[in-house]
Amino acid sequence: MNTQFCFIKGELPSRDTLQSAITDLELEFKLQLEPEFNLNEDEGFSPCSIDGFDDIGFELECGKIEDILEESDEFEPYLEDRTNYIAMSWGGSFGDCLCVMIVTLALMKYFNAVTTYDFEISDTIKDIEETIQSCLKELQL
């Protein structure tokens, strides 16, 4: 299982705000979060769809920074003034990875998120965009 952590300052975005940010990315395809998606309440599998391809999604966990600092202090160097985290996990599916990378890109661009993968500041926006393109090639979307 792979897990991407996104750390953001302030409140977690609503579903509509996050969906709007995803749409504002102006990608050549459309990622849709499920209508009931709620970062403040959801935990577990969050299904998504991309241009009608709907057998995709990711495992979701969200909360306050203090909640994960109790489990591990390895995140502390990445937190700066961030107050909340969003953890998105996926297995080997390129479709699931694509969903996570698109949400990560929106969080980085529009919510000033800092991301970490394997306890290192993960990627720049350019790196995330390249990962999205790699996933697309694998999926042939």
C-alpha positions, -999 to +999 in steps of 0.1 A: +000+000+000+013+035-009+003+065+011+006+102+002+002+127+031-009+162+024-005+188+052-026+220+050-031+251+070-066+259+083-098+240+077-101+210+054-118+220+021-154+211+015-162+186-013-174+214-035-144+236-029-120+207-036-140+196-067-138+232-080-100+232-075-097+199-094-118+214-122-096+245-122-066+223-130-080+222-165-068+187-172-078+170-204-101+146-185-125+151-156-120+136-121-152+136-101-153+130-064-184+112-052-212+136-042-211+125-005-173+130-003-165+148+030-130+153+043-143+162+078-162+129+082-151+103+057-127+075+064-120+044+043-125+040+006-135+071-015-146+062-050-140+086-078-146+086-116-126+099-145-145+104-177-169+076-170-142+052-157-155+046-122-138+016-107-112+037-090-106+056-058-084+057-027-084+050+010-089+082+029-079+094+064-080+130+076-075+148+109-056+172+130-018+172+130-018+163+167-035+130+159-006+117+138+021+132+159+010+109+187+017+080+164+050+092+149+071+123+152+086+117+117+061+141+102+071+171+124+098+185+100+072+188+072+044+205+092+056+241+094+023+260+103+000+233+089-028+222+111-046+193+093-036+163+073-051+143+045-037+107+040-046+090+007-036+054+001-037+032-030-025-002-041-010-011-075-037+004-096-027+033-119-063+045-118-062+048-081-028+064-082-041+089-107-069+099-084-045+105-055-021+125-077-049+147-091-062+155-056-027+161-044-020+185-072-052+204-064-043+206-027-008+218-035-018+244-061-049+258-043-045+250-006-007+254-002-003+218+008+030+202+017+031+166+007+052+137+019+057+102+007+079+079+027+086+107+052+103+129+027+089+161+011+076+143-019+072+161-051+071+195-067+040+204-087+059+196-118+068+161-104+031+155-096+021+166-131+046+141-146+033+113-124-002+121-137+010+118-173+028+085-165-004+071-150-024+083-181+000+065-204-004+033-184-042+036-184-042+048-221-069+075-212 
